[in-house]
Amino acid sequence: MNKLLLVEDNEQNWDMLSRRLKRRGYEVLIATDGQQGVQRAELDHPDLILMDISLPVMDGWQATRRILAHEGTQDIPIIALTAHAMDSDREKSLAAGCKDYHTKPVEFDRLVEQIEALLKR
């Protein structure tokens, strides 16, 4: 079973998304701010991270850079999840080290395809 870390501060979003991912057979861990996301990544070593960009304490871009700078977590693929649909946000997410980008509202089937593609690499 693949372990996913969902870093999301909106309870409705993480509740809905985690339930749907669990039904697809994933183990889902939750972090509700960027700092907690970095800590959970280092402690739990998920197979993939879904990273909201607009987070309290530390934004998703900074959290992504921290996770990828740490020796034990540098190879974890990260998908940026954001309501920001601007090309510059996509470019900033990829520049921070995210392997993919998904805009909200989440298109669940497409997100699962992105997750599967990154887990196969």
DOLUMDO-463175 format. One record per residue: z, x, y of N, C-alpha, C in turn; residue number from 0. Coordinates in pm, 1 decimal. Layout:
@n.pz: Z; n.px: X; n.py: Y; ca.pz: Z; ca.px: X; ca.py: Y; c.pz: Z; c.px: X; c.py: Y; marlo: NUM
...
This chain:
@n.pz: 0.0; n.px: 84.3; n.py: -117.9; ca.pz: 0.0; ca.px: 0.0; ca.py: 0.0; c.pz: 0.0; c.px: 88.5; c.py: 123.7; marlo: 0
@n.pz: -93.3; n.px: 63.4; n.py: 214.3; ca.pz: -99.9; ca.px: 141.5; ca.py: 337.4; c.pz: 4.4; c.px: 92.8; c.py: 437.5; marlo: 1
@n.pz: 65.1; n.px: 190.0; n.py: 505.0; ca.pz: 169.7; ca.px: 162.6; ca.py: 603.0; c.pz: 110.0; c.px: 173.0; c.py: 743.2; marlo: 2
@n.pz: 122.1; n.px: 64.1; n.py: 820.6; ca.pz: 72.9; ca.px: 61.9; ca.py: 957.4; c.pz: 191.1; c.px: 54.2; c.py: 1052.7; marlo: 3
@n.pz: 179.6; n.px: 124.6; n.py: 1164.8; ca.pz: 277.2; ca.px: 113.3; ca.py: 1272.5; c.pz: 210.2; c.px: 37.5; c.py: 1385.5; marlo: 4
@n.pz: 267.5; n.px: -76.4; n.py: 1421.4; ca.pz: 218.2; ca.px: -158.1; ca.py: 1531.9; c.pz: 310.2; c.px: -135.6; c.py: 1651.2; marlo: 5
@n.pz: 255.6; n.px: -74.7; n.py: 1756.7; ca.pz: 332.8; ca.px: -48.6; ca.py: 1878.2; c.pz: 287.7; c.px: -152.7; c.py: 1980.6; marlo: 6
@n.pz: 372.2; n.px: -253.9; n.py: 2000.8; ca.pz: 336.0; ca.px: -370.8; ca.py: 2081.3; c.pz: 463.0; c.px: -429.7; c.py: 2141.8; marlo: 7
@n.pz: 462.3; n.px: -454.5; n.py: 2273.3; ca.pz: 582.4; ca.px: -506.5; ca.py: 2338.5; c.pz: 586.9; c.px: -658.7; c.py: 2346.4; marlo: 8
@n.pz: 476.4; n.px: -726.5; n.py: 2321.9; ca.pz: 473.1; ca.px: -871.9; ca.py: 2329.8; c.pz: 508.4; c.px: -930.8; c.py: 2193.2; marlo: 9
@n.pz: 620.8; n.px: -1001.3; n.py: 2187.3; ca.pz: 671.0; ca.px: -1051.6; ca.py: 2058.9; c.pz: 572.5; c.px: -1145.8; c.py: 1990.1; marlo: 10
@n.pz: 506.8; n.px: -1232.7; n.py: 2065.8; ca.pz: 409.2; ca.px: -1322.9; ca.py: 2004.8; c.pz: 295.2; c.px: -1244.2; c.py: 1940.5; marlo: 11
@n.pz: 248.4; n.px: -1141.0; n.py: 2008.7; ca.pz: 139.0; ca.px: -1059.1; ca.py: 1954.5; c.pz: 181.5; c.px: -986.7; c.py: 1827.1; marlo: 12
@n.pz: 298.5; n.px: -918.1; n.py: 1831.1; ca.pz: 335.5; ca.px: -842.6; ca.py: 1710.9; c.pz: 374.3; c.px: -933.2; c.py: 1597.0; marlo: 13
@n.pz: 431.1; n.px: -1048.5; n.py: 1627.0; ca.pz: 468.3; ca.px: -1141.7; ca.py: 1521.0; c.pz: 342.6; c.px: -1192.9; c.py: 1448.7; marlo: 14
@n.pz: 246.3; n.px: -1242.2; n.py: 1524.4; ca.pz: 122.8; ca.px: -1295.1; ca.py: 1466.1; c.pz: 45.9; c.px: -1185.9; c.py: 1391.7; marlo: 15
@n.pz: 28.0; n.px: -1072.8; n.py: 1456.4; ca.pz: -51.5; ca.px: -965.8; ca.py: 1397.1; c.pz: 15.5; c.px: -907.3; c.py: 1273.1; marlo: 16
@n.pz: 146.2; n.px: -886.5; n.py: 1278.4; ca.pz: 214.3; ca.px: -828.0; ca.py: 1162.0; c.pz: 210.4; c.px: -923.9; c.py: 1042.5; marlo: 17
@n.pz: 227.1; n.px: -1053.9; n.py: 1066.8; ca.pz: 220.9; ca.px: -1150.0; ca.py: 955.7; c.pz: 82.4; c.px: -1150.9; c.py: 891.4; marlo: 18
@n.pz: -22.0; n.px: -1148.5; n.py: 973.5; ca.pz: -159.0; ca.px: -1149.8; ca.py: 919.4; c.pz: -190.7; c.px: -1020.4; c.py: 844.1; marlo: 19
@n.pz: -143.9; n.px: -907.4; n.py: 895.4; ca.pz: -167.6; ca.px: -779.5; ca.py: 827.4; c.pz: -90.4; c.px: -772.7; c.py: 695.6; marlo: 20
@n.pz: 32.1; n.px: -824.8; n.py: 693.4; ca.pz: 110.5; ca.px: -826.9; ca.py: 568.9; c.pz: 41.1; c.px: -912.1; c.py: 462.9; marlo: 21
@n.pz: -18.0; n.px: -1023.9; n.py: 505.0; ca.pz: -92.7; ca.px: -1108.2; ca.py: 410.1; c.pz: -213.7; c.px: -1034.3; c.py: 352.6; marlo: 22
@n.pz: -265.1; n.px: -937.3; n.py: 426.9; ca.pz: -377.6; ca.px: -855.7; ca.py: 378.7; c.pz: -329.8; c.px: -739.3; c.py: 292.3; marlo: 23
@n.pz: -198.7; n.px: -727.5; n.py: 272.3; ca.pz: -145.9; ca.px: -625.1; ca.py: 182.8; c.pz: -94.4; c.px: -499.1; c.py: 248.7; marlo: 24
@n.pz: -84.7; n.px: -498.6; n.py: 380.2; ca.pz: -32.9; ca.px: -381.0; ca.py: 450.5; c.pz: 118.3; c.px: -391.2; c.py: 467.8; marlo: 25
@n.pz: 184.4; n.px: -276.2; n.py: 465.9; ca.pz: 323.5; ca.px: -268.0; ca.py: 509.8; c.pz: 316.4; c.px: -246.0; c.py: 660.1; marlo: 26
@n.pz: 390.9; n.px: -323.9; n.py: 738.4; ca.pz: 382.0; ca.px: -315.4; ca.py: 884.2; c.pz: 518.2; c.px: -280.3; c.py: 943.8; marlo: 27
@n.pz: 520.0; n.px: -172.9; n.py: 1020.3; ca.pz: 637.9; ca.px: -130.7; ca.py: 1096.0; c.pz: 613.3; c.px: -167.4; c.py: 1242.6; marlo: 28
@n.pz: 719.3; n.px: -199.4; n.py: 1315.2; ca.pz: 704.8; ca.px: -241.4; ca.py: 1454.5; c.pz: 781.8; c.px: -147.0; c.py: 1546.6; marlo: 29
@n.pz: 718.9; n.px: -113.8; n.py: 1659.9; ca.pz: 786.7; ca.px: -46.3; ca.py: 1770.0; c.pz: 751.9; c.px: -125.5; c.py: 1895.9; marlo: 30
@n.pz: 847.9; n.px: -143.3; n.py: 1985.4; ca.pz: 825.8; ca.px: -229.9; ca.py: 2100.6; c.pz: 807.7; c.px: -156.8; c.py: 2234.1; marlo: 31
@n.pz: 807.7; n.px: -24.2; n.py: 2232.1; ca.pz: 771.8; ca.px: 53.3; ca.py: 2351.0; c.pz: 713.8; c.px: 187.7; c.py: 2306.2; marlo: 32
@n.pz: 655.5; n.px: 259.6; n.py: 2400.3; ca.pz: 588.1; ca.px: 384.8; ca.py: 2365.8; c.pz: 680.2; c.px: 490.1; c.py: 2306.4; marlo: 33
@n.pz: 799.8; n.px: 504.0; n.py: 2363.8; ca.pz: 894.9; ca.px: 603.5; ca.py: 2313.2; c.pz: 934.9; c.px: 571.2; c.py: 2169.3; marlo: 34
@n.pz: 962.5; n.px: 443.9; n.py: 2143.4; ca.pz: 997.9; ca.px: 401.1; ca.py: 2008.2; c.pz: 880.1; c.px: 424.9; c.py: 1912.3; marlo: 35
@n.pz: 758.5; n.px: 406.2; n.py: 1962.1; ca.pz: 639.7; ca.px: 431.4; ca.py: 1881.1; c.pz: 629.6; c.px: 576.7; c.py: 1837.2; marlo: 36
@n.pz: 657.3; n.px: 667.8; n.py: 1930.9; ca.pz: 656.1; ca.px: 810.6; ca.py: 1899.2; c.pz: 762.7; c.px: 841.2; c.py: 1794.0; marlo: 37
@n.pz: 882.3; n.px: 788.2; n.py: 1813.6; ca.pz: 992.2; ca.px: 813.1; ca.py: 1719.3; c.pz: 961.4; c.px: 756.8; c.py: 1580.8; marlo: 38
@n.pz: 908.6; n.px: 633.7; n.py: 1574.9; ca.pz: 876.7; ca.px: 572.8; ca.py: 1444.4; c.pz: 765.7; c.px: 651.1; c.py: 1374.0; marlo: 39
@n.pz: 668.5; n.px: 698.8; n.py: 1450.1; ca.pz: 560.0; ca.px: 777.6; ca.py: 1389.7; c.pz: 616.4; c.px: 903.8; c.py: 1324.6; marlo: 40
@n.pz: 707.5; n.px: 971.5; n.py: 1394.6; ca.pz: 765.3; ca.px: 1095.0; ca.py: 1342.0; c.pz: 856.1; c.px: 1068.9; c.py: 1221.9; marlo: 41
@n.pz: 930.8; n.px: 958.5; n.py: 1223.3; ca.pz: 1023.2; ca.px: 926.4; ca.py: 1113.9; c.pz: 953.7; c.px: 867.0; c.py: 991.5; marlo: 42
@n.pz: 858.9; n.px: 776.8; n.py: 1015.0; ca.pz: 802.4; ca.px: 696.5; ca.py: 906.6; c.pz: 664.9; c.px: 740.9; c.py: 858.0; marlo: 43
@n.pz: 597.2; n.px: 827.0; n.py: 931.6; ca.pz: 465.1; ca.px: 878.9; ca.py: 893.5; c.pz: 371.4; c.px: 768.7; c.py: 843.5; marlo: 44
@n.pz: 336.3; n.px: 673.4; n.py: 931.7; ca.pz: 245.1; ca.px: 567.1; ca.py: 889.2; c.pz: 105.1; c.px: 622.4; c.py: 860.3; marlo: 45
@n.pz: 26.5; n.px: 544.5; n.py: 787.4; ca.pz: -111.2; ca.px: 584.7; ca.py: 757.2; c.pz: -202.8; c.px: 563.3; c.py: 876.6; marlo: 46
@n.pz: -164.8; n.px: 470.2; n.py: 965.4; ca.pz: -245.3; ca.px: 438.0; ca.py: 1082.6; c.pz: -154.3; c.px: 371.9; c.py: 1185.3; marlo: 47
@n.pz: -189.3; n.px: 389.5; n.py: 1314.0; ca.pz: -111.8; ca.px: 329.6; ca.py: 1422.9; c.pz: -201.8; c.px: 239.7; c.py: 1506.3; marlo: 48
@n.pz: -151.8; n.px: 118.5; n.py: 1535.1; ca.pz: -215.7; ca.px: 27.9; ca.py: 1629.9; c.pz: -132.6; c.px: 37.5; c.py: 1757.5; marlo: 49
@n.pz: -193.6; n.px: 89.8; n.py: 1864.4; ca.pz: -119.0; ca.px: 126.0; ca.py: 1985.6; c.pz: -161.1; c.px: 40.4; c.py: 2104.6; marlo: 50
@n.pz: -70.2; n.px: -47.1; n.py: 2148.3; ca.pz: -92.8; ca.px: -118.3; ca.py: 2273.9; c.pz: -92.4; c.px: -11.8; c.py: 2384.9; marlo: 51
@n.pz: -166.5; n.px: -36.9; n.py: 2491.0; ca.pz: -172.9; ca.px: 61.2; ca.py: 2599.3; c.pz: -69.7; c.px: 31.2; c.py: 2707.7; marlo: 52
@n.pz: -52.6; n.px: -95.8; n.py: 2742.8; ca.pz: 43.8; ca.px: -134.5; ca.py: 2847.6; c.pz: 180.3; c.px: -157.6; c.py: 2784.3; marlo: 53
@n.pz: 260.2; n.px: -51.7; n.py: 2780.4; ca.pz: 391.6; ca.px: -56.0; ca.py: 2715.8; c.pz: 500.4; c.px: -13.7; c.py: 2812.4; marlo: 54
@n.pz: 623.4; n.px: -65.3; n.py: 2793.4; ca.pz: 735.9; ca.px: -15.0; ca.py: 2873.0; c.pz: 779.3; c.px: 123.0; c.py: 2825.1; marlo: 55
@n.pz: 859.5; n.px: 188.8; n.py: 2905.0; ca.pz: 919.3; ca.px: 320.8; ca.py: 2881.5; c.pz: 814.2; c.px: 431.5; c.py: 2885.9; marlo: 56
@n.pz: 711.0; n.px: 422.0; n.py: 2803.6; ca.pz: 602.9; ca.px: 521.5; ca.py: 2798.1; c.pz: 474.7; c.px: 445.9; c.py: 2762.5; marlo: 57
@n.pz: 367.9; n.px: 464.3; n.py: 2841.1; ca.pz: 246.4; ca.px: 388.3; ca.py: 2811.1; c.pz: 179.0; c.px: 440.0; c.py: 2682.8; marlo: 58
@n.pz: 86.0; n.px: 362.8; n.py: 2632.0; ca.pz: 21.8; ca.px: 394.5; ca.py: 2505.2; c.pz: -58.3; c.px: 523.4; c.py: 2507.0; marlo: 59
@n.pz: -116.8; n.px: 556.1; n.py: 2622.6; ca.pz: -192.0; ca.px: 681.8; ca.py: 2630.4; c.pz: -98.3; c.px: 801.6; c.py: 2615.3; marlo: 60
@n.pz: 14.0; n.px: 797.2; n.py: 2686.2; ca.pz: 110.9; ca.px: 907.0; ca.py: 2678.2; c.pz: 170.5; c.px: 915.1; c.py: 2537.0; marlo: 61
@n.pz: 203.9; n.px: 798.8; n.py: 2478.7; ca.pz: 258.9; ca.px: 797.6; ca.py: 2343.0; c.pz: 158.6; c.px: 854.7; c.py: 2243.2; marlo: 62
@n.pz: 31.0; n.px: 819.9; n.py: 2258.4; ca.pz: -73.9; ca.px: 872.7; ca.py: 2170.4; c.pz: -80.9; c.px: 1024.6; c.py: 2179.9; marlo: 63
@n.pz: -82.1; n.px: 1076.2; n.py: 2303.3; ca.pz: -88.1; ca.px: 1222.0; ca.py: 2321.1; c.pz: 32.7; c.px: 1290.2; c.py: 2257.7; marlo: 64
@n.pz: 151.7; n.px: 1231.1; n.py: 2271.6; ca.pz: 273.0; ca.px: 1288.8; ca.py: 2212.3; c.pz: 264.4; c.px: 1290.8; c.py: 2059.5; marlo: 65
@n.pz: 219.5; n.px: 1178.9; n.py: 2001.6; ca.pz: 208.7; ca.px: 1169.3; ca.py: 1855.5; c.pz: 109.6; c.px: 1273.0; c.py: 1803.4; marlo: 66
@n.pz: -3.6; n.px: 1285.7; n.py: 1871.2; ca.pz: -107.1; ca.px: 1378.2; ca.py: 1824.2; c.pz: -73.6; c.px: 1524.2; c.py: 1852.6; marlo: 67
@n.pz: 22.7; n.px: 1549.2; n.py: 1941.1; ca.pz: 65.7; ca.px: 1686.4; ca.py: 1970.4; c.pz: 171.3; c.px: 1734.4; c.py: 1871.3; marlo: 68
@n.pz: 230.4; n.px: 1644.3; n.py: 1795.5; ca.pz: 337.4; ca.px: 1678.1; ca.py: 1701.2; c.pz: 276.6; c.px: 1716.4; c.py: 1566.6; marlo: 69
@n.pz: 319.4; n.px: 1828.5; n.py: 1511.6; ca.pz: 260.0; ca.px: 1880.6; ca.py: 1388.2; c.pz: 263.6; c.px: 1780.7; c.py: 1272.6; marlo: 70
@n.pz: 371.0; n.px: 1705.9; n.py: 1258.4; ca.pz: 383.9; ca.px: 1614.1; ca.py: 1145.6; c.pz: 305.9; c.px: 1484.6; c.py: 1160.1; marlo: 71
@n.pz: 257.1; n.px: 1454.9; n.py: 1281.2; ca.pz: 188.3; ca.px: 1327.1; ca.py: 1303.3; c.pz: 48.1; c.px: 1343.8; c.py: 1362.1; marlo: 72
@n.pz: 3.0; n.px: 1466.2; n.py: 1375.7; ca.pz: -123.4; ca.px: 1491.2; ca.py: 1445.5; c.pz: -246.5; c.px: 1434.2; c.py: 1375.1; marlo: 73
@n.pz: -237.8; n.px: 1406.9; n.py: 1246.0; ca.pz: -353.9; ca.px: 1357.0; ca.py: 1172.2; c.pz: -354.5; c.px: 1205.5; c.py: 1153.1; marlo: 74
@n.pz: -257.8; n.px: 1135.3; n.py: 1210.7; ca.pz: -253.3; ca.px: 989.9; ca.py: 1195.6; c.pz: -358.1; c.px: 926.3; c.py: 1287.8; marlo: 75
@n.pz: -450.7; n.px: 847.9; n.py: 1232.8; ca.pz: -548.2; ca.px: 781.2; ca.py: 1319.7; c.pz: -480.9; c.px: 671.3; c.py: 1402.0; marlo: 76
@n.pz: -523.9; n.px: 658.8; n.py: 1527.3; ca.pz: -467.1; ca.px: 561.2; ca.py: 1619.5; c.pz: -579.5; c.px: 474.4; c.py: 1675.0; marlo: 77
@n.pz: -558.1; n.px: 342.7; n.py: 1670.8; ca.pz: -649.5; ca.px: 247.5; ca.py: 1732.9; c.pz: -580.0; c.px: 191.3; c.py: 1856.1; marlo: 78
@n.pz: -643.5; n.px: 205.0; n.py: 1972.1; ca.pz: -589.0; ca.px: 147.8; ca.py: 2095.4; c.pz: -611.4; c.px: -3.3; c.py: 2092.8; marlo: 79
@n.pz: -505.7; n.px: -78.1; n.py: 2124.2; ca.pz: -514.5; ca.px: -224.3; ca.py: 2137.6; c.pz: -483.5; c.px: -256.1; c.py: 2282.5; marlo: 80
@n.pz: -578.0; n.px: -318.7; n.py: 2352.9; ca.pz: -552.6; ca.px: -342.0; ca.py: 2494.4; c.pz: -626.8; c.px: -463.2; c.py: 2547.6; marlo: 81
@n.pz: -566.0; n.px: -526.2; n.py: 2645.9; ca.pz: -631.3; ca.px: -636.4; ca.py: 2716.5; c.pz: -728.3; c.px: -580.4; c.py: 2820.8; marlo: 82
@n.pz: -721.5; n.px: -451.5; n.py: 2846.7; ca.pz: -811.1; ca.px: -387.0; ca.py: 2944.0; c.pz: -946.4; c.px: -362.7; c.py: 2878.5; marlo: 83
@n.pz: -1047.7; n.px: -432.2; n.py: 2925.6; ca.pz: -1179.4; ca.px: -423.2; ca.py: 2862.1; c.pz: -1277.4; c.px: -337.0; c.py: 2941.6; marlo: 84
@n.pz: -1227.9; n.px: -259.3; n.py: 3034.6; ca.pz: -1315.1; ca.px: -175.0; ca.py: 3115.5; c.pz: -1361.7; c.px: -53.2; c.py: 3035.1; marlo: 85
@n.pz: -1484.9; n.px: -9.0; n.py: 3061.3; ca.pz: -1535.9; ca.px: 110.2; ca.py: 2993.2; c.pz: -1445.8; c.px: 229.5; c.py: 3018.5; marlo: 86
@n.pz: -1389.6; n.px: 239.4; n.py: 3139.7; ca.pz: -1303.2; ca.px: 354.0; ca.py: 3172.0; c.pz: -1177.1; c.px: 353.0; c.py: 3085.4; marlo: 87
@n.pz: -1127.0; n.px: 233.6; n.py: 3049.5; ca.pz: -1009.0; ca.px: 225.7; ca.py: 2962.8; c.pz: -1043.1; c.px: 272.8; c.py: 2822.0; marlo: 88
@n.pz: -1161.2; n.px: 235.4; n.py: 2774.2; ca.pz: -1206.1; ca.px: 281.0; ca.py: 2642.9; c.pz: -1216.4; c.px: 433.4; c.py: 2642.1; marlo: 89
@n.pz: -1280.8; n.px: 487.9; n.py: 2746.0; ca.pz: -1298.0; ca.px: 632.7; ca.py: 2755.4; c.pz: -1163.1; c.px: 703.6; c.py: 2766.2; marlo: 90
@n.pz: -1070.4; n.px: 646.6; n.py: 2843.4; ca.pz: -937.5; ca.px: 707.4; ca.py: 2859.8; c.pz: -861.8; c.px: 704.7; c.py: 2726.2; marlo: 91
@n.pz: -877.6; n.px: 596.1; n.py: 2650.0; ca.pz: -811.4; ca.px: 585.4; ca.py: 2519.1; c.pz: -866.8; c.px: 688.9; c.py: 2422.4; marlo: 92
@n.pz: -998.4; n.px: 702.3; n.py: 2418.2; ca.pz: -1060.8; ca.px: 800.8; ca.py: 2329.2; c.pz: -1025.4; c.px: 942.7; c.py: 2373.4; marlo: 93
@n.pz: -1019.1; n.px: 966.0; n.py: 2504.4; ca.pz: -982.3; ca.px: 1097.9; ca.py: 2555.9; c.pz: -837.3; c.px: 1132.5; c.py: 2520.2; marlo: 94
@n.pz: -751.2; n.px: 1031.5; n.py: 2512.6; ca.pz: -610.5; ca.px: 1054.8; ca.py: 2475.2; c.pz: -597.7; c.px: 1088.0; c.py: 2326.5; marlo: 95
@n.pz: -703.6; n.px: 1059.1; n.py: 2248.9; ca.pz: -701.4; ca.px: 1092.8; ca.py: 2106.8; c.pz: -714.7; c.px: 974.3; c.py: 2013.1; marlo: 96
@n.pz: -723.4; n.px: 852.9; n.py: 2067.6; ca.pz: -742.7; ca.px: 736.3; ca.py: 1981.3; c.pz: -876.4; c.px: 748.1; c.py: 1908.2; marlo: 97
@n.pz: -876.9; n.px: 709.1; n.py: 1781.2; ca.pz: -999.0; ca.px: 716.7; ca.py: 1701.1; c.pz: -1087.6; c.px: 594.2; c.py: 1720.8; marlo: 98
@n.pz: -1028.2; n.px: 484.0; n.py: 1770.3; ca.pz: -1104.3; ca.px: 361.7; ca.py: 1792.9; c.pz: -1032.6; c.px: 280.5; c.py: 1898.9; marlo: 99
@n.pz: -1094.6; n.px: 169.6; n.py: 1938.0; ca.pz: -1050.3; ca.px: 90.6; ca.py: 2052.3; c.pz: -1077.4; c.px: -55.3; c.py: 2020.1; marlo: 100
@n.pz: -981.4; n.px: -143.4; n.py: 2045.8; ca.pz: -998.2; ca.px: -286.5; ca.py: 2018.4; c.pz: -939.4; c.px: -365.1; c.py: 2134.4; marlo: 101
@n.pz: -1019.6; n.px: -453.9; n.py: 2194.1; ca.pz: -969.3; ca.px: -531.7; ca.py: 2306.0; c.pz: -901.9; c.px: -659.5; c.py: 2257.2; marlo: 102
@n.pz: -803.7; n.px: -703.9; n.py: 2334.8; ca.pz: -735.9; ca.px: -830.2; ca.py: 2308.7; c.pz: -809.6; c.px: -939.5; c.py: 2384.6; marlo: 103
@n.pz: -809.6; n.px: -1063.0; n.py: 2337.9; ca.pz: -742.1; ca.px: -1107.6; ca.py: 2217.2; c.pz: -804.6; c.px: -1045.4; c.py: 2093.0; marlo: 104
@n.pz: -721.5; n.px: -1019.5; n.py: 1993.5; ca.pz: -763.6; ca.px: -949.8; ca.py: 1872.2; c.pz: -860.3; c.px: -1035.5; c.py: 1791.2; marlo: 105
@n.pz: -973.6; n.px: -974.8; n.py: 1754.9; ca.pz: -1064.8; ca.px: -1035.5; ca.py: 1657.2; c.pz: -1019.4; c.px: -978.7; c.py: 1523.1; marlo: 106
@n.pz: -939.1; n.px: -1055.2; n.py: 1450.0; ca.pz: -867.2; ca.px: -1002.6; ca.py: 1334.3; c.pz: -958.4; c.px: -939.3; c.py: 1229.7; marlo: 107
@n.pz: -1065.4; n.px: -1006.6; n.py: 1190.1; ca.pz: -1154.1; ca.px: -950.9; ca.py: 1086.5; c.pz: -1216.5; c.px: -819.7; c.py: 1131.4; marlo: 108
@n.pz: -1254.2; n.px: -812.0; n.py: 1257.9; ca.pz: -1311.6; ca.px: -687.6; ca.py: 1310.5; c.pz: -1206.3; c.px: -576.6; c.py: 1312.1; marlo: 109
@n.pz: -1082.7; n.px: -611.3; n.py: 1350.4; ca.pz: -974.4; ca.px: -512.0; ca.py: 1351.6; c.pz: -949.3; c.px: -458.8; c.py: 1210.5; marlo: 110
@n.pz: -947.6; n.px: -546.6; n.py: 1111.6; ca.pz: -927.9; ca.px: -502.6; ca.py: 972.8; c.pz: -1040.9; c.px: -408.7; c.py: 931.0; marlo: 111
@n.pz: -1164.6; n.px: -437.2; n.py: 971.1; ca.pz: -1277.1; ca.px: -347.0; ca.py: 941.1; c.pz: -1253.3; c.px: -209.8; c.py: 1004.0; marlo: 112
@n.pz: -1205.2; n.px: -207.1; n.py: 1127.8; ca.pz: -1177.2; ca.px: -79.0; ca.py: 1195.2; c.pz: -1065.5; c.px: -4.0; c.py: 1121.2; marlo: 113
@n.pz: -961.1; n.px: -74.5; n.py: 1080.7; ca.pz: -850.8; ca.px: -13.1; ca.py: 1008.3; c.pz: -901.4; c.px: 46.0; c.py: 878.6; marlo: 114
@n.pz: -976.5; n.px: -33.7; n.py: 801.2; ca.pz: -1028.2; ca.px: 11.7; ca.py: 672.1; c.pz: -1117.7; c.px: 134.1; c.py: 686.9; marlo: 115
@n.pz: -1202.8; n.px: 131.9; n.py: 788.1; ca.pz: -1294.2; ca.px: 246.3; ca.py: 809.7; c.pz: -1215.9; c.px: 374.3; c.py: 836.3; marlo: 116
@n.pz: -1110.2; n.px: 366.6; n.py: 915.5; ca.pz: -1031.1; ca.px: 486.1; ca.py: 946.2; c.pz: -945.3; c.px: 530.2; c.py: 827.9; marlo: 117
@n.pz: -897.7; n.px: 436.4; n.py: 748.4; ca.pz: -816.2; ca.px: 473.5; ca.py: 632.8; c.pz: -900.3; c.px: 539.8; c.py: 523.7; marlo: 118
@n.pz: -1028.2; n.px: 511.2; n.py: 517.8; ca.pz: -1117.0; ca.px: 571.2; ca.py: 416.7; c.pz: -1152.2; c.px: 714.4; c.py: 447.4; marlo: 119
@n.pz: -1138.8; n.px: 754.9; n.py: 576.0; ca.pz: -1179.0; ca.px: 891.3; ca.py: 615.5; c.pz: -1093.4; c.px: 995.8; c.py: 551.1; marlo: 120
